[in-house]
């Protein structure tokens, strides 16, 4: 209990719900961080290494992400400690959402994160017999399939373009190194290519592929299936050790795999001049300070990968509607919001002489604090006069 209490500060979490089931072996947690601007909304992940602290960190990112794009939901995240490749994954998932039936969907609406797919969102809806229980469901169910459409990766590429323009350059002809060619990485690679960039390196947890002239991203670039000679035969280049893709010569680096991959040591050796955080929490404060001191432009995670929450905003609005959200409207909003927020945060960091992460967090906190103030949630001494 003391560990959970240690997670709490003036912003949250407001609610931490841990659940388990002896029959399936399910163990999981829901963290609702801050609901001053709206009900809890965030992804649900499945991983054998899930911890309460990890989910709480990600819930806080969601609080900042919603506030950063100025949409009215609160930060939340859910995690299931299980292997997403296990044959009983569906039973474990159903057990988890049943255990949270008092919170879903009245206080929290599930989305998709690491280890889960659109089909899992459909299972959440089915288990609770409620179309409003989850978003990100397949197109056949009237949902907004984020991974299939690639909205998050599209937004990451838009953020990269906005950052390049802010730095007085362009993505046309730029070399990009991409960590993690999953749903976000694939979509980012496609859009980066459309914008004129050349993807020179990609990687997964199993290996990395590097080619100075650029890889053929028009081909399905799935190193999870192709690590080894097959990847070289299909795409050219050469194989690298895991992590080496972060350090290859490039103009733009997109870490789009998982959290905590760039520490102070890696930050000191990165060759790219722009880092666009496709994953949540790929850098920590110490690494961010090193990058800033080296003059490397960083687009923070909850700015760069906020395309998913913009799409989720549309999906939340349409949860009970018989009409599907219009993908063209979603992509237009993702582009506009991501580019605007990137420019705003980079300009604020430059004006304040601080890191882009601190500038982005301050912007989000101002918006959350204003909502907390209006609802009387601040300590009396901190409230604005009526």
N, C-alpha and C positions, 0 to 999 in steps of 0.2 A: 504493500500500500504506500509506503514512504516513497518508492520509486515513482509511482503514478503521481503522487502529490508534488514531487519535485519537477514534474513536467509543466506545472501550472504557473502562469504569470498573469499580468493584467489583461491579456487578450484572450486567454483560454488555456487548455480546453475547458469547455463548459460541461462536457459529458464524455466519459470513457466507459464503454460497455464491453466487458469481456465475457465470452460465451464458450461453452464446450459441450460435447456430446460423447458419452461413453461408447455408444454403439458403433459410431463411424470413426471415432477418434478425432473428431473435428475440434479444433481450437482456433479461436479467432477473436478479433477486436474491432470495434467501431469507435472512432474518435470524432466527436463533433466539436470543432475548435471554437468558432465564433459565429453567432447567428444574428448579429446586430443589423446586417444588411439583407438578411433573408435566411431561409431554412438551409440546413446542411446539404451540400451537394459536392460529391467528389467520387473518384474511382474506387473500385474494389480490386484488390490484388490477391493472388494466390502464389505462395512461395514457401518452401520448407524453412526458410530463415526469417520469416516475418516476426517482428517484435513490436511491443507496444510503443516503445520510443520511436522506432522507425515510422510507424503509422501516424504518431502524433506530429512528427516533423513534417510529414507529407500533408497532413491536415492543415497545418499552419501555412504551408505553401499554397494550398487551395484558398485559404482566407485571403492571402495577398493576391492570388491570381484573379479571383473574382473582383476584388476591389481595384486591381490594376487595370482591368479592362472596363471598369465601371459598370458591371452588371450586378443585379441584385439577388445574389445568393450568398450563403455563408460557407466557410471552409469545413470540410469533413473528409474522412478517408476510412476505408475498411480494409482489413487484412485477414486472410485465412492462412494458417500455418499448415500447408499441405503441398504435395507435389502435383503440379498441374498436369503432369504426364501419367499420373497413377490411374489405374482402371476404375477406381471408385470415386473419381473427382466429382462426378455429378451428385452422388449421394452426399458427399461432404459439403458441396455447395448448397444443396437443398437443406441440409441440416443447419447450416450457418444462417441462411435467410429466415428459416422457421424460427430460430432462436431470437432473431431480431424483429419479429413481426410486430412488436409494439413500437419499434422505432421506424420501420420501413412500411409505407412511405410517408408517414405523418411528420417525421423529423429529419429523415435522411432518404435521399433517392440515390440508388446505386448507379454507378457508371463503370467503365471498363479501365483496367490498368493491367500491369504486368501479370501474365499467366492466364488471363481470361479473354474470351472472344465474344463476338456478337451473339453467338449461340448461347453463351452463358447468361447474357442479359435476358434472352428469351426464357431461360430456365427460371431466373429470378421472378419474372412476371408470372410464369406458370405456377410456381410453387405458392405464391401469395395470391394468385387469382386476381391480379391487379395490374392493368397496363401502366399504371403510374409508378410501379415499384422500381423500374429501371429504365434507363435510356441507353441508346447505342445498340438497339435491337436490329435484326436483319431487315433489309428492304422489304422482304415478303411479309413482314409483320407491320409494315408502315413506319418503321423506325428510321433513325439517322445512323447508318453504319459508318462510324468515324474511320475505322481502319480501312474499310473497303474504299471509301472516298478519299482517304488520305488527307483529311483537313488539318490535322496537327502538323504533319510534315510539310504541307503546303505553307502553313503559317511560319514555320521555322525558316524556310527559304525566303519568304517575304521579309522576315526580320533581318536575314543576312543581307538582302539587297538594300534595305533601308539603312543598315549599319554601314555598308560600303559607301553608299551615297553620302551619308553623314561625314564619312572620313574623306570625302572628295574623290572617290574612285568609283569603280563599277564592278559588277560581277562578271561582265563579259570578258572572257579569257582568264578569269580567276581560277586558281587551283584550290580544290576543296578536299579536305580529309574528313572522313565520316566514320565515327565509331558507332556501330550497331545498325546493320541494315534490316531492322525489323519493320513494323508497320510505319513508324515515324520516319525512320531512315530511308526506306524505299521511296516514300512520297516526297521527302525532302530532296532526294537525289534527282527524281524526275523533274521537279520544279526548278531546281538549281540548273539543270541542263537546259531547260526552256529559257532560263534567264541568261544563258551564255556561259555558265561556269563549267569547269571540267573537274569531275570527281576523280582524284588521283589515288585515293586509298579508302578502303572500307575494312571493317573488322567485326568479328563476333567474339564470344568468350572462348572460341576454339582456335582462332587464328586471324591473321590480317593479310590483305592483299594490296600491293602497291604497284602502280605503273605511272611513271613520270608523265608520259603523254596523255594519260587519262584512260579510265576504264569505260567499257561500253555499258552504260547504265540502261540502255534500251533493252538489254537482255535481263531476264530474271536473275538478279544478283543475290543469291541465297547461299552464303558461305556455310550456313548450318548444314546444308546438304552437299556442298561442293568443296569444303576445305580439303586441301591436298592438290595433287596434280590436276584434277578435274577443273578446279577454279582457274588455274593458269591456262589450261587448254581453251577454256571458254572465253576468258576475259583478258588474257595476257598478263604481263607484270610478273611479280615475284611474291612469294609468301614471306611474311614477317612474323615475329613473335607477338603474342598478345600485348598490347600497350604501345608497341612501336609506332602504330599509326598516329598516335597523338603527337609524335615528334618529327614526322616526315616533313620535308619542305613543302609548304602550302601557304596560301594567302588567307584561307578561312578554315577553321577547325569547328566541326559540329559533333560534340559528344552527345550521342543520342541513345546510350545504352542504359546505364544505371547510375546511382548516386555515388559520390565520393571517389571518382576515378582520377581527379586531378588534385594532387597535393602540392605542397610548396616545392618539392623537388622537381616534379613534372612541370609545374608552372614556370620554373626557371629555365627549362629547356625547350618549351614550345616555340616553334618557329613561325607559326601563323600570326598575322597582325590583327585578326578578328576571330573571336571565339563566340559561337552562337550556341547556347545551351539548349539542346533539344530534349535532353533528359531532365528529370527533376533532381536538383541538388548534386550536380556533377562536381562542383567545386565548393570548398569551404572558405571561411573568411581569410585565413592565412594565405591560401592560394590566390584568392581574389586580390589581396594586397600586393602580392608579388607581380601578378599580371598588370595591375594598375601602374605599379612603379616602373614596369618595363614599357609602358605606353601601349599596351595591347587592349583594344576595345573589346569589351565583353557585353553581350546581350544576355541579361539574367534569364534563368529558366522560366520564371512565371510571367515574363514578357514574351520570350521567344516561342514557347510552346503553348501559348494561351489560345491557339486556334481551336483546340479541342473544347475549351470551355465556352468559346463563342458559339460553336456548333451545338454544345450541350444546352446553351440558352435557348436556341431554336427548338431543340428536342424537348426540353422541359415545357415549353409553351404548347407543344403539340402532343403531349403525352396522351391526352384523352380525345384528341381530335381525329375525325375520320380522314383527314387530309395529311399527306406527307409534307414535311418541310421542303422548300424549294432549294435544291443544291446550289443553283446559281446565286441565289440571295445569300446563302451561307458563305460561299467562297468570297463573294464581294465584301461581306462584313468582316470575315477573317483577315482579308488583305488590308482593309481600311483600318481596323482596330490595331492589328499587329504593327503595321508601319507607323501609325500615329504614336503608339505607346513606345516603340523603339526610339523614335526621334525625341520624344519628350524626356525619356529617361537618360539618354545619352547627353542631351543638352543640359539637363539638371545636374548630372554628375560633373560635367565640365565646369559649369557655373559655380558649383559648390566645392570643387576640388576634392571630391570624394570618389569612392568606387561606385560603379553603376548599380551594384547590388544594394548598397546603402541608400542611394538615391531612389531606387525602385521601392524598397521597403518603406522609406519615409513617405512616399506618395501614397502607397496602399494604407499605411497606418493612419495617415491624416483622414482618409475617407472612412475607414472603419471607426476611428475615434469620434468623428462627427456623428456617425449613426449611433454609437454608444451614448454619446452625450444627449442626443435628441430623445433617446428612449430611457434616459435616467439610469444608465448602467455604469456610469463612472462614479468613483468615490466622490462624496459630496464636495470635498475641497477642490476637486479637479473640474467640477461642472461649470459651464458657462453661466453667467447671470441671466435670470429670466426677466 
